[in-house]
């Protein structure tokens, strides 16, 4: 059996991450998820649900930590709040799409900003899925699983595959 933990963005486990543990059989997880959310209840509830379902989950409590983690680790999906605190107050989703290490990643926006206007902001910023809070953990797990089953996106500038295991393969002739 493999013990899966949820790790935090501050050099170890966060308080929420310390609560979260899951066990699964085998040596592989379903994928690596970055949960970038400033609300510790959301970190605990959704992080533990994803970990229990077999995902490796890392937690970032602010936008700057999320970007640092994305630059240093390979992730399969990002689950992020729409407006996550950062030093420059820019929308994290916009920053994710601009950076070469994260532009290709599928993003689920999980947010309390649940109006139609906020949904449009997320879609305009190229979110793959918009889930307003409260959302059942099962719905988030379903959205993440569906995104992992879809073909990966190409970055607009390079046409490079979004598969974090092979970031150099050119898929510019595929759709």
Secondary structure, DSSP 8 states (H G I E B T S, - for coil): -EEEEEEBTTTB--HHHHH-EEEESSS--S-EEEEE-S-HHHHHHHHHHHHHTT-EEEEESSHHHHHHHHHHS--SEEEE-SS---TT---HHHHHHHSTTTTTSEEEEEES--SHHHHHHHHHTT-SEEEESS--HHHHHHHHHHHHHS-----TTT-B---TT-TT-B-TT--
